[in-house]
């Protein structure tokens, strides 16, 4: 049985990075955990992943959570991999290659906030910031 935190983190890895490299998927998970550890964000995984949700709006921190589509994983191999990644990150068994990043975006977008943060690296299809 999966805990709520493990499920929320795995869903975020799955929806945000399942098509990217293992290193990038792990990095996406670390961003969530870096937010949990930071005073600016909620102090639990599910609250961080679900932050910003207001019914009828799309202001979520992670776009998949309020895109109106089903959040149920349909690629079983990718889902199993996301669970393992989430478990390793939550348990502290993986290294944070993001250098403490609290933000990221896909390389093909340029969000307004990226000009105000320090880039910490590019991993796979994502750019990371703190």
SERO-4910 file (N, C-alpha, C, O; in steps of 0.05 Angstrom, whole numbers):
BEGIN
 pado doro    nc1    nc2    nc3   cac1   cac2   cac3    cc1    cc2    cc3    oc1    oc2    oc3
  Unk    A     17    -24      0      0      0      0     18     25      0     37     27     15
  Unk    A     11     44    -16     26     69    -19     16     90      1     -8     93      5
  Unk    A     34    104     13     26    126     31     17    149     13     22    150    -11
  Unk    A      3    168     25     -6    192     10     17    207     -1     17    215    -25
  Unk    A     38    212     15     61    227      5     74    213    -18     81    226    -38
  Unk    A     78    187    -16     91    172    -38     74    173    -63     84    176    -85
  Unk    A     48    170    -60     29    172    -83     30    199    -96     33    201   -121
  Unk    A     29    220    -81     29    248    -92     56    253   -106     55    265   -128
  Unk    A     78    245    -94    104    250   -107    107    234   -132    116    244   -152
  Unk    A     98    209   -131    100    192   -155     82    203   -178     90    202   -201
  Unk    A     58    212   -171     41    224   -191     54    249   -204     52    253   -228
  Unk    A     67    265   -188     81    288   -199    103    280   -218    106    292   -239
  Unk    A    119    261   -209    141    251   -227    129    240   -253    139    246   -275
  Unk    A    108    224   -250     96    212   -273     85    232   -293     91    231   -317
  Unk    A     70    251   -283     57    271   -301     76    293   -311     72    303   -333
  Unk    A     96    299   -295    114    321   -303    138    311   -320    148    327   -336
  Unk    A    146    286   -316    172    278   -328    174    249   -338    196    240   -343
  Unk    A    152    235   -340    154    207   -347    168    201   -373    179    179   -377
  Unk    A    168    219   -392    181    215   -418    210    225   -418    223    223   -439
  Unk    A    219    234   -396    247    245   -394    265    224   -382    257    202   -374
  Unk    A    290    231   -379    311    213   -368    306    207   -339    291    222   -325
  Unk    A    317    186   -329    316    179   -301    326    202   -284    314    209   -263
  Unk    A    348    214   -291    360    236   -276    341    259   -274    339    272   -253
  Unk    A    328    265   -296    308    287   -296    284    281   -279    274    298   -265
  Unk    A    275    257   -279    252    249   -263    259    251   -233    243    261   -217
  Unk    A    283    242   -226    292    245   -198    294    274   -190    286    282   -168
  Unk    A    304    291   -208    307    319   -203    280    332   -198    277    349   -180
  Unk    A    260    325   -214    233    335   -210    222    328   -182    210    344   -169
  Unk    A    227    304   -174    219    295   -147    233    312   -125    221    319   -105
  Unk    A    259    317   -130    274    333   -110    263    361   -108    264    373    -86
  Unk    A    254    373   -129    242    400   -127    219    400   -108    216    418    -92
  Unk    A    202    380   -109    179    378    -90    190    377    -62    180    391    -44
  Unk    A    209    359    -57    220    356    -30    234    381    -21    234    388      3
  Unk    A    247    395    -39    260    421    -32    240    441    -23    245    457     -5
  Unk    A    216    441    -36    195    459    -28    184    451      0    179    468     16
  Unk    A    181    425      4    171    416     31    190    426     53    181    433     74
  Unk    A    216    426     47    236    434     67    238    464     70    250    474     90
  Unk    A    227    479     52    229    509     52    205    521     65    182    511     62
  Unk    A    209    542     80    187    555     95    167    569     78    145    575     87
  Unk    A    173    574     53    154    588     35    131    570     25    110    580     17
  Unk    A    135    544     26    115    525     16    104    508     38    115    508     60
  Unk    A     82    494     33     71    476     53     91    455     62    111    450     48
  Unk    A     87    443     85    107    425     96    100    395     92    111    378    107
  Unk    A     84    389     72     79    361     66     77    358     35     69    377     21
  Unk    A     84    335     26     86    330     -3     60    335    -18     60    349    -38
  Unk    A     38    324     -8     13    327    -23      4    357    -24     -7    365    -45
  Unk    A      8    372     -3      1    400     -3     18    416    -23      8    434    -36
  Unk    A     43    409    -26     60    422    -45     51    415    -74     48    433    -90
  Unk    A     46    389    -79     38    381   -106     11    393   -114      7    400   -137
  Unk    A     -7    395    -95    -34    405   -101    -37    435    -96    -59    445   -100
  Unk    A    -16    449    -89    -18    477    -83    -28    494   -106    -20    490   -129
  Unk    A    -46    512   -100    -57    530   -120    -83    522   -132    -95    537   -148
  Unk    A    -92    498   -126   -117    488   -139   -141    503   -128   -146    504   -104
  Unk    A   -156    515   -146   -182    527   -140   -200    517   -163   -194    522   -186
  Unk    A   -223    505   -156   -241    494   -176   -247    515   -197   -255    538   -190
  Unk    A   -245    508   -222   -251    525   -244   -228    543   -253   -231    559   -272
  Unk    A   -205    542   -239   -182    558   -247   -158    540   -253   -159    517   -247
  Unk    A   -138    552   -265   -114    536   -271    -89    549   -261    -70    554   -276
  Unk    A    -88    553   -235    -66    567   -222    -48    547   -207    -33    555   -188
  Unk    A    -49    522   -213    -34    502   -199     -4    505   -203      5    515   -224
  Unk    A     11    497   -183     40    498   -185     50    478   -206     70    484   -220
  Unk    A     36    456   -208     43    435   -228     19    432   -246     -3    424   -237
  Unk    A     22    439   -271      0    441   -290    -18    417   -292    -42    419   -297
  Unk    A     -7    393   -290    -22    369   -293    -45    367   -273    -65    354   -278
  Unk    A    -41    379   -249    -60    376   -228    -86    390   -233   -107    383   -222
  Unk    A    -86    411   -250   -111    425   -255   -116    429   -285   -128    449   -293
  Unk    A   -108    409   -300   -112    411   -329   -139    399   -338   -145    399   -362
  Unk    A   -154    388   -319   -180    377   -325   -180    348   -336   -201    337   -340
  Unk    A   -156    337   -339   -153    310   -349   -152    291   -325   -146    299   -303
  Unk    A   -156    265   -331   -153    245   -310   -124    244   -300   -106    246   -316
  Unk    A   -121    241   -274    -94    239   -263    -86    210   -259    -64    205   -249
  Unk    A   -102    192   -267    -96    164   -264    -74    156   -284    -76    161   -308
  Unk    A    -53    143   -273    -31    134   -291    -40    112   -310    -53     93   -301
  Unk    A    -34    115   -335    -43     94   -354    -19     79   -366    -23     58   -378
  Unk    A      5     90   -363     29     76   -372     41     61   -348     55     73   -332
  Unk    A     35     36   -345     41     21   -321     71     19   -315     79     20   -292
  Unk    A     88     16   -335    117     15   -331    127     42   -321    143     43   -302
  Unk    A    118     63   -332    126     90   -324    116     96   -295    129    109   -280
  Unk    A     92     86   -289     81     90   -262     97     75   -241    104     85   -220
  Unk    A    105     50   -248    121     34   -229    148     48   -224    158     49   -202
  Unk    A    160     59   -246    185     73   -243    182     98   -226    200    104   -210
  Unk    A    160    113   -230    155    137   -214    152    131   -184    161    146   -167
  Unk    A    140    108   -178    137    100   -150    164     95   -138    170    103   -116
  Unk    A    182     80   -153    208     75   -143    225    100   -139    239    103   -119
  Unk    A    223    119   -157    237    144   -155    227    159   -131    243    169   -115
  Unk    A    201    161   -128    189    175   -105    198    163    -78    204    177    -59
  Unk    A    198    137    -77    207    123    -53    236    130    -46    242    136    -23
  Unk    A    253    129    -66    281    135    -61    286    164    -53    303    169    -36
  Unk    A    271    182    -65    275    210    -58    264    216    -30    277    230    -14
  Unk    A    240    206    -24    228    210      3    246    199     24    249    210     46
  Unk    A    257    176     19    274    162     40    302    173     41    318    165     59
  Unk    A    309    192     24    336    204     24    357    187     11    381    191     16
  Unk    A    349    168     -5    368    150    -18    378    159    -45    391    144    -59
  Unk    A    371    184    -52    381    194    -78    393    222    -74    386    236    -55
  Unk    A    411    230    -91    425    255    -89    409    276   -104    399    271   -126
  Unk    A    407    300    -93    393    323   -105    412    336   -125    428    353   -117
  Unk    A    410    329   -150    427    341   -171    417    369   -179    430    381   -196
  Unk    A    395    379   -168    385    405   -174    398    428   -158    393    451   -163
  Unk    A    415    420   -139    429    440   -122    409    457   -106    412    481   -103
  Unk    A    388    443    -96    368    457    -79    346    471    -94    333    488    -83
  Unk    A    342    465   -120    322    479   -136    294    476   -124    286    456   -113
  Unk    A    279    498   -126    251    498   -118    232    503   -141    208    504   -138
  Unk    A    243    507   -165    227    512   -189    240    498   -212    264    492   -212
  Unk    A    224    492   -232    234    482   -258    213    487   -279    190    493   -273
  Unk    A    221    485   -303    203    486   -326    215    470   -349    239    464   -349
  Unk    A    198    463   -368    207    449   -391    224    468   -408    219    492   -408
  Unk    A    244    458   -422    262    474   -438    247    490   -460    257    511   -469
  Unk    A    224    481   -469    211    494   -491    192    517   -483    179    528   -499
  Unk    A    192    524   -457    176    547   -448    195    567   -434    218    559   -426
  Unk    A    186    591   -431    202    612   -417    183    628   -398    174    649   -405
  Unk    A    179    617   -374    160    630   -356    172    657   -346    196    660   -344
  Unk    A    154    675   -339    162    702   -330    181    701   -306    199    717   -303
  Unk    A    176    682   -288    190    681   -263    219    672   -266    235    675   -248
  Unk    A    226    660   -289    253    649   -292    275    672   -292    298    666   -286
  Unk    A    267    696   -298    286    718   -298    293    727   -270    313    742   -266
  Unk    A    277    719   -250    281    728   -223    294    707   -204    298    712   -181
  Unk    A    300    684   -215    312    662   -199    340    654   -211    346    660   -234
  Unk    A    355    641   -194    382    632   -203    379    604   -215    369    586   -203
  Unk    A    388    602   -240    388    575   -253    409    557   -239    432    565   -235
  Unk    A    400    533   -232    419    515   -219    427    492   -237    445    477   -231
  Unk    A    414    489   -260    423    469   -279    401    461   -299    378    469   -297
  Unk    A    410    446   -319    392    436   -340    396    405   -339    418    395   -343
  Unk    A    374    392   -335    374    363   -333    352    352   -352    329    358   -348
  Unk    A    360    337   -371    340    326   -389    325    349   -403    338    367   -414
  Unk    A    299    348   -403    283    368   -416    274    391   -397    256    406   -404
  Unk    A    287    393   -374    279    413   -354    302    432   -347    326    424   -348
  Unk    A    295    456   -339    313    476   -329    305    481   -300    281    484   -294
  Unk    A    325    481   -282    320    482   -253    330    509   -241    350    519   -251
  Unk    A    316    519   -221    322    545   -209    318    544   -178    303    527   -167
  Unk    A    331    563   -165    325    568   -137    326    598   -132    321    607   -109
***
